């Protein structure tokens, strides 16, 4: 049998030219988002004050199966795509497993992550609408870096609100974001009314993505000619990220492979949703039946311990409400959590698929995640982002099960990006100062008690 190469590359002309809209094949759609001002399902027009018009349309479009990628975006993609599919031969050897392990590596760009796939799309549509600028939030900094890169390319001003603990832990993310001419502010801050309110109620808060989203939305809606863009969770983001999965499927077809198991890290859902898109399509249409596993941090376990309920997407409660797995919009992850998977909720699309039994979810403590990350780096020579390491951990666990059973399953996981800006966290692990924090049931119940009450639903 011919040996499969370590790296499987598609040519430029093999790169997908359409995004795939997973909602078009779902048996049951996610529940509609709710306009908090009216208490009714939001319309596309309700989103115009916050989002670009084309992005608002993509957010609400449940029927268009394939969306053509504009040529300007394809040209940008060609600078770093198609990204490689890599056979993890050394990891397989170290684990002594009969499993075949592949990973889709999304770190071959300046942002160091998959986030650029949606950043360039959102910046492009903002420029097409002739906006004066955009605002956003960022957790670990990958999204902020990617959007700064994309906005700089399209000469579009950007303001980034970065979760305060990440801002302090990762000073070089700030430098890279500033390299691309964006402004960056630690959140919560005193530059917005919602930030001042959050600080007044909790002066020592280390921040959360929910806080940063609130500030970015307020800044956008109170600044003429500005709109807000988001790097995860939203339907439009999963649409743009579907290029990851489509390339993965095409690359595997070139070597006559198809995954039995697909593993992705889960925070808000952008990478996981993009990676699994075509494989979930096959599952929904009866063409194949792969296992799909989401791996999330034990310190922020929205799928494994959250409630499937309507909740605000931000801490300041100014965004629409979405039905999703949530820990409550007031939930603040522990400051000792080093990864970027810090969002209190989960993509409504992924939440619905999980709720309906199409995918699984597990959580893991961060010390286990970093142990796995370091071993992976030694075997595969890529230092993974902590977020990515959650997917590696999940893939390793499945490979070890194959070792026990002797089954030679094919495992695909998403390596979302590199960890070179996360050395403070890596050093903390190696110095044995990293600790694990898992929220108690009492803490979660206190947060659940504050979930909004929707008449007739919850």
N, C-alpha and C positions, 0 to 999 in steps of 0.2 A: 504494500500500500504506500502510495506517495505521501511523504510527510508534509503536513500542513505548515506553511511558513510561520515564523513568529509574528510577523506583522502582515495584515491583509489590508491592502490599500485599494480603494476604488479610484478610477481616473476622474478628472474634472468633469468629463462629459457623462459620467455615470451618476454624478451628484443629483439627488432629487430636485425637481423644479416646482414641486407643489408641497404645501403643508397638508397634513391629514387631520381632519376634525373628528375626533373620536366620538363626539356626541351623536353624529349622524348614524352610528351603528349601535348605540346603546339601546337595550330593550326598554329601559325606563330612564328618562332624563333626570338629572339633578333637579331638586325643587327650585323654583324661581327665586332670585334674590328679591329682598323686600326693601322698598323705599321707606326709611324710617319716618319721613315727613308725612307720608300718606297711609302707611301701614298696608299698602297694596304691592303686588308684584311690580318691580321696576320696569320701565320701558327703555328702549334704546336712547330715546331723547332725554330721559332722566339722568343718563350718564354723561351727557355732553358737557355739563359744567366742570367735570373732573377729567374726563378722558378725551383724547383725539376722536374725531367722529368715526374714522375707519376702525380704530381699535374698539370703540364702543360697539360698532356693528359686529366685529369679530367676537366680541364678548357675548353677544346675545344670539348669534347665529347657530341654531341647533341642527340645521338641515344640510348645509353645503358640505359635502363630503371632502372635497379637495379644493384648496385655495391656492391659486397660482402665486408663486413668489415673484415679486417685482424684480426686473432685471438689475436695478441698482443694488438691491439686497443680495442677489446672486453674485454680482461682481465682488461685493464685500466678502461674502462667504468664501469665494475662491481663494482669498488670501490665506485661509487656514483650514478650509474644508476641501474634500472629505477628510474627516479625522480617521485615524487608524483603528482597526479592530485587532487586538493583540491576543495571541495564545499564550497563556501564562504557564509555559512549560516548567520553569524553575519552581514556581509555586506548587504546581502539581507534584513535582519530584519531592519537594520538601515535605509535603503532606502525605506522600506515599498513597495517593488516591487514584482509582481508575477513572475518576471524573475528568472530563475535558473542560477546562476553564478558559473562558474568553472575557476580555473586558474592552469596552469602548472608551477610548481615552480622549477626553475633551480639554486637556490642558495645554494644547499647542497654540496658544495665543497669549498676548500680553496680559489679559485679565487672568489667565491661568485657570479658566473654568468654562463650563458650558453656557454661562450666563450671556455671553456675547451673542448667541444665536437669537435671543429675543431682544437684546439691547439694540442691535442694529436695526431690527424691524421697527421697534417703537420710536427710535430716533428718526428714522426715515419718514414715518407717517407724520410725526410732529413737524418735520421740516416741510413736508408736502402741504401741510395745513397752514404754513407760514407763521408758526408760533414764534414768540419772542424767546421762549425758553421752557424748560421742564424742571420738575422737582421729583425726588424719589427718596426712598429709605434704603439702608443697607445694614445687614447684620454682621457677618464675618468680613464683609468688604468686597466680596467677589462681584456682586451685582453692581455696587457703586463704581468699582473699577471698570467693569465692562461697559456700563452706561456712559461713564466719562469718556472712554475710548471712542464709543460710537458717536456721542454728541460732538466731540472734538472733530471727528471726521466730517460731520455735516454742519460744522460751525454753528452749533446750537448751545447756548448757555445752559448750565446745569447746577442745581443746588442739591446736595446730598446730605440727608440726616442719617448719621451713623449711630447705632446702638452704643451707648456710652462705654460700657465695659469693653466692647470690641475696639472702640476708638482708642481706649487707653492701652489695651493689650497688643494692638497691631499698628504702631505708629507709621510703619512704612507703607501701609495701605493708604494712609492720608497723603503721603508723598507722591504715590503713583497717581492717585485721583487728582491731585493738584497739578501734576505733570501734564495732564490732559485738560487743564484750565477750568476744572470744576471747583465750586466752593463746597466745603465739607464742614458740618456742624455736629458736635456730639449731642445725642438726644437721650433724654429730654433736655430742652434748652429754654432760655428766656427770650428767644427770638419769636415765639408764637404764643398766642393766648392759651392754647391747649397745653403747651409745654410748661408754661408758668403754673397752670392749674395742677398738673401732675407733680411738679416739684413742690408746690405748696402742700399737697396732700402727703407726699412721700419724699422729703428732701434728700434722703440718702439713696434713692433708687439708682440702680445701675442700668436701667432702661430695658426696653424690649422692642421687638419689631413692631408690635402694636402701637407703642408710644411713637416710634419714628414715623410710622405710616400716618398717624394723626397729624404730626407736625408738617409732613410733606404735603398732605392734602390741604391743610389750612393755608400753607404758603402758596400753593398753586391756585386755590380758589379765591385768594385775596390779592393776587398779583395779575394785572391785566396782561393778556397775551400768553399766559402760562397754563400748562396742564400738568397733570400728575401721571407718572408711569410706575409700574410695579413689576418686580422681577420674578415673582412666583405666584402660586395660588390661583390666579385668574385663568379663565378659559382661554383667553387670547395668548397667554404665555405658554400653556401646554400645547396650543396649536403651533406656535413658532418652534418649540423644542421638539416637535415630532420628527424633525429632520434627523435627530440622533437615532431614533429607532428605525426610521426608514433606511438610513445608511447601514445600520447594523444588520437589518434583514437582508439587504442586497449583498453585503460583504459575506454573510454566512452562506448565502445561496451560491456564491462563487466557489465555496469549498464543500458544498453539499452537506451543510450542517444546519440544524435548527435547534434552538434551546429547549431543553426540558424544563429548566428553571431559570427565571429572570429575577435578578436581585437589584434593588436600587435603594439609595438612602432617601429618607423622607423627612422633610422639614415643612415646606409649604406645598411641594409637589412638582416643581418645575422639571427637574432632571428625571425623576421617576416617571412622571407622566409622559415625557418625551421619549424616554427609552422604551417603555412598554407599548407605546401607541400601536404599531402595526401588529404586534403579537397579541395584544388585547383585541384588536380587530379580528384576528384569526379565531380567537377564543369566542368572541361574541357571535361570529358568523358560522361557527361550527367547523372551521377548517382545521384547527389544532386545539390542543388543550394544555398549554404550558402552565406550570405553577408560577405565580407572580408574588414576590415577597418584598414588602416594604420594611426597611430597618430604620428605626428612629432612636433617639437618645432616651435613656431611662429618666433623664432629668426633665424632659419635655415630651411626654408620651401621649400625644393627641389621639392617635389611632388606637393604641392598646389600652388606654385608660380614660380617654375622653368621652364626652357625651355627643351623640348624634343629634344636633339641635341647631336651631337658628341662633346666630350670634353675630355681633358686630365684628368686622374685619380689623378694627383698630381699637386701641385702648381709649381714645378720646370719644368714641361712639359717634363719629361724624360720617362714616362710610355706610353703604347699604349693608343689610344683614343677609348672611348666607347660611344655608343649612349645610353643616359640615361637622366633622368630628372636631371638637374643640375642648380646650381646658378652661375656657372662659377668657374674655378679652382683657380682664384685669390680671390674668396670670403672668407673673414675671419669673422667667427661668432663673435658677440659681446663678450667681455671678461666677461661680467656679466651673460652670459648664463652658468648655473651650471651643466647641464646635459652633457652626453657624446655623444649625437646625433649631432655631430658637422661637419659631412662630407658634402662637397659641392654638392655631387651627390647622386645617388641611384643605387642600383643593376640593371644592364641591364635587368635581368630576370623580376624583379618586375616592373621596368619602362615600359617594354613592356606589361605586364599584365595590369597595370594601364592605359596605353595609349589605350589598346584595350577594356577597360571597364569591366574587370573581377574583379576589386577591387576598393575601394573608399579610399579617403584620407582626413584627417582633420588636422588642426594645433591648438595649444593652447599655451597661455602665461605661462611662468614658475611659476608665483605666483599661478595660478589656479592648476597647476600640483602638487606643493608642498602642497597646501591646501588639495587636494585629497589624497596625499601620507600619510599625518599625520592622516587623518580620517581613512584611510585603516589600518594603523598600530594600531590604537586604537581598531579597530574591529577585525582584523585578527592576531594580535600579531607579524607580520613580518614587519620590517622596509624596505620598498622597495628602490631600487636604483632609482635615478631620471629618468633614462631611462625607467625603468619598470613602473614608475608612469604615464607615458604618456598612456600606455595601460590601466592602471587602470582607468584613467580619461575617456578614450573612452568607456570602459565597463560601467562605472557608468552613463554616458550620455545615453547610450542605455537602461540601466535598468530603468532609470527615464522615458524614452519614453514609456516603457512597463507599468509603473505605470499609465501613462496618458491614455493609450489605453486599459489597462486591459489584454494585451496579455502576456501569460506565455511563453515567448521565452527562449531558452537555449543559454547562452552567454559563450564563452570560450575566455580567454585572456592569454597572456604570461607574467608571472612574471619572468623576465629575471635574476634577482639577488637581492642581499641585498644592503642596503645603508649605511653600517657602516663606510665606508671610505668617506662618503659624508656629514659628520656632520658640516663642515664649511658652506656648502650650506643650510643645515637644520637650522643652527643657524642664518644664514643671513635672512631666511624667518621668523623665530620666533622673531628676533630683528627688523623686519620691515625695514631692510636695503636692502632687495632684490628688484630689479626693473625689469621691463619688457622692452625689446628692440625688436622692430619689424623693420626690414629693410624697407626703403622707396622704392617706385617704381623707383625713380631716382637712388638710389644706386644699385638696381638690374639691371636696364637697362645699367648702366655703366659697370657692370660686364659682362652682356650678350654681349655687344659690342666687348668684347675681345675673344669671342668664336672662335675656329679655323675654318677656311674656308676649307671645303672639296669639291673639284670640283664635280659638279653633285648632291650634297646632301645639302650643306649649305654654 
